[in-house]
Amino acid sequence: MSSNSNSCKEVRYIKGVHRHGSETFLLISKDKKSSYPNGIYKTSTTQTGIKSITSEYEGICWYNERNKNKIVCELKKYSNNYFRIKITPNENFFNTNSDVKYLLKKKYFELTINHYIQIWNDYRGQEYGPLHGDLSLVGNVMFNNKDEVLFVDWEQFENNRQIPIGLDPIMMLLENVWYEIIKFKRIETEVLKHFVNSINILNKARLLSPLLLVNPAKNTLDFIRSNTDIWKGQHNKLPVLRLSESNILEIDNAICKMINI
């Protein structure tokens, strides 16, 4: 099939240029008939952007070794200063909506944490392990009607540093607590109970670093702020960093009172 024929069947558009300071160029390809994305392209000509692209490729390869639903991707190096990654979206997976109340998303939190436990199985009982870095239900955790889970967008993947085990799911939960505060100006007791239950599940699975067992909210934010280079200049996009000191104190005090470890 010729390239002209392909171009007649798909439409490409620019999704973003250096979004959140990523120094990457994002292009989406969609099928003209179905409007379903059939290709995600990220390119860069800068050192930081190329690092994000190669990190994503490494993260996807690491993930594919451990997950039955593979992410199809291809990394091309056109020159030392020009890299491109193409990712083929997995069909029939969807995202949740950040506008939905925390307690109505409990199923998706639990699916996400169980998937984390499955993927990080080799790191049980260890203090440190690989980091996804942006395990957000808004766009980077996807689900299907079989309740299968897919972790996507591995730009922040890190496997060569001492990253506390459990940091990803704690960040995910804290992000959704932040959305709850934005909407309702408070944190419901049932939300905090669910947070505590999630901490217990991770701890019983031996996938919660001792660094996060006590004051997990404060220690998570302290780690991020002390290691912002992991996020390659994109740490400011993380909703967890918008939590106030009083929010953090409230969360950790509730956990201290409720947790059973």
N, C-alpha and C positions, 0 to 999 in steps of 0.2 A: 504494500500500500504506500503510495507516495506521500511526501510531506504535505503536498497541496490538498490531498484527500483528507489527511488528518486535520489540517487547519479548518476544513469545512465542517468537521464534526465537533470541534471543540472551540471554546472561547477562553482566552487568557486575559487576566487583569491583574494589575498591581494591587496587592493587599496592604503593603506597607514598606516604607523605606526607613531603615534605622529605627524601628519601633523600640521604645523604651531604652534607646541608646545601644541597641544590639549590634549596630554596624553591619547588618545584613539586609539584603534586598529580597522581599517576599513576593512571590508570584503564584497565583492560583490558576489552575486549568480546570474548566468544567465542561462536561458533555452538553452540547447545545440542546439536545432533546430533553434530557432528564434534569439538567442543571445540577447534576451530582458532581462534586469535585472528583477528578480522576488523576490529579497530580498537584503536589505542593513542591515548589521549587524555592530553595534558599541559596543565594549567591553572595559572595563577598570578595573584596579586593584589599581588605585591611587585616592586620594581624589579629586584632580582637575578634572581628567577624569570622575569620577563618578558624580561629580557636573555637568559637561557638558551633560552627558547622562540623568540625571534626569531633568535638565533644558529643554532638548529637548522634553522629554516626557510631561512635564508640558505645554510647549508651543504648542505642537501638540494638546493636549487635549483642551486647551483654544481656539485654532484656530478652531478645529472641531465643537465646540459649536456654532460657528458663520458662518461657511461656509458649503455650500451644498455638495461640493466635499470633502469627508472625506479622511484623511490620515490614513491608517491602520497601527497601530504600536502595539508593545507588549514589555513591560518592565519586565525583569526578574532579581531578586536579588538572586544570587547563594550563596552569603555570604556577610558579611559587607564590604568586600574588593573586591568583584567581581560582577559587574553589566553588563547586556547586554540589548541593545534595538534592536529590529528587525523592520524594516520599509518596507512595501510592496509598491513599486513604483506605482503611478497612471498611468494607460495606456493612451496613445495618448497625453501626454503632452510633450512639447519640450522647449528647451532653445534658447535664441537669441545668437548671436555671438558678442563678444566684438570688433571684427575687423570692424564691420559695422559702418559707420559714424553715429554720434549722431542724425542728422536730419532724417536719414532713419529709426531710431528706435522710432520716436515720438509716433507712435501708441502704442508701447509696454510700453513706459513711461506712457501714458495716461491710458492704461488699468491697469497698476500697481497702479497708484495713485487712480483711481476710486475704485479698489479693497480694497486698504487701507482705503478709506473713508467708504466703506461698512463694513469692519471687525471691525474698530475702532468706529463704529457708537455710541456706548454707552458712548463714551468719548468726544463727541462734547461739545465744550465750556469749557473743563477742561484744566488746564495748564499742567498736567502730565498724563501719561498713560503707558501701557505695551510697551515693546520694543522687536522687533524681533532681532535686533542687527547686522544683516548681509544681508540686503535686496538687494542682488546683482543680476543684470540681467544676469550675467555670469553663475550663477549656481543655485541660490536660489529662483528665480522667474520663474515660468513655465507657458506655455500657451498651448491652444489647438485650433483646427480649428473652434471652436464655440466662440472664443475670451473669453473663461473662463480663469481665473487666479488661480494659486496655489502657495502659499508661502511654501517653504520647508526649511529644515535645521535650526531647531529652537534651536541649541546648546547655543546660546547667549541670549535666552529668559530671560527677567527680568520683574517681576511684583510686586516687593516689594520695589521699590525705586522711587524717584522722577525723572522720565525720561521725558524730554520735549516732548509733543505731536508734531508729525511731524518730529521727528529726523530721523526715518527710511527712508521716501521718500527723504528727503534732502540729506542724505548720499548716496542714490541710484543715485540721479541726479549728485552730486558732483563726484562720482566715474566715471561716464560716461564723465563728463567734463575732468577729468584726462586722460582718454583714448584718448580723442580728442586732448589734448595737446601733448601727447606722439607721436601721428601720424602726427599732422600738425603744432606743435610748436606754436599754437595760438588758441584763442577761437573766433569762428565766432560770429558776431553780432546776427545772427538768433538763434544760440545756447543759447545765453544769454537771448534773448527775450522769448524763450521757457521756460527757467529756471524761468524767472519772471512770466510767465503765470501759471506755475505750483504752484509757491508760492501763487499767487492770488486764484487759485482753492482750495488749502488747507485752506487758510485763510477764504474764503467764506463758506467753509464747516465747519468752526469753529474747525478745526483740526490742527491748527498751534499755538504752544505755543508762548506767547509774548516774550519769551526768544530767539525765532528764527525769529521773525518778522523783526527785525532790524539787519543788518549784519548777515544774516543766515549762510553764509559760515564760517566766523570767529567764531561765537558762537557755531556752530556745532563742529568745530575742537577743540575749547577750552573745550567744554564739554567732548569730547572723551578723550582728554589728561588729564583732571582732574579726570576722572573716568575709567581709563584703567582696573581696576579690574573687571568691568562688563564683559569684553571680556576674562576673565580667562587666561591671558597670551598670547592671540592671537591677540591683537590689532595691532601688527606690520604688519599683513597681510592686513589691511584695506587700499585700494588704496587712500582713501581721505587724509590719513596722509602724502601722498607723494606730495600733492599740496604745492607749494612754497608760501611764504608770498606775493609775487607779484601777483601770481595767485588769491589768496584769496582776495586781495585788488581790483583787477580788477573785479572780480565777484560781490563783494559787492557794489562797486561804480556804476556798471552798474545797479544793482538792485535798488539802491537808486534813480537813475535817471529815471528809467522806471516804477517802481512799482506804482500801483494804488490801494491803500487800504484805 
